[in-house]
Amino acid sequence: MRIRRTLGLALAAATLAGMSAVGAVSAAAASSPNISRDDCTAAGGQIAARPYAGYYCALPDGTKPAID
């Protein structure tokens, strides 16, 4: 009984670790990549500023990636 409980706890810990690693990777993939000022204007976007957060590019498709 003790071995079964230990194996269950080890399996649960491994599952949680795997889920957190997948969550971190998918969160990184979901965030917008940065763009340069030249690429922004070449894509038809406009450079705008956020207070205390820097500049971003307002692209025609509605996305707002950060400026490098």
Rosetta blueprint (number, residue, H / E / L):
1 M L
2 R H
3 I H
4 R H
5 R H
6 T H
7 L H
8 G H
9 L H
10 A H
11 L H
12 A H
13 A H
14 A H
15 T H
16 L H
17 A H
18 G H
19 M H
20 S H
21 A H
22 V H
23 G H
24 A H
25 V H
26 S H
27 A H
28 A H
29 A H
30 A H
31 S L
32 S L
33 P L
34 N L
35 I E
36 S L
37 R H
38 D H
39 D H
40 C H
41 T H
42 A H
43 A L
44 G L
45 G L
46 Q E
47 I E
48 A E
49 A E
50 R E
51 P L
52 Y L
53 A L
54 G E
55 Y E
56 Y E
57 C E
58 A E
59 L L
60 P L
61 D L
62 G L
63 T L
64 K L
65 P L
66 A E
67 I E
68 D L
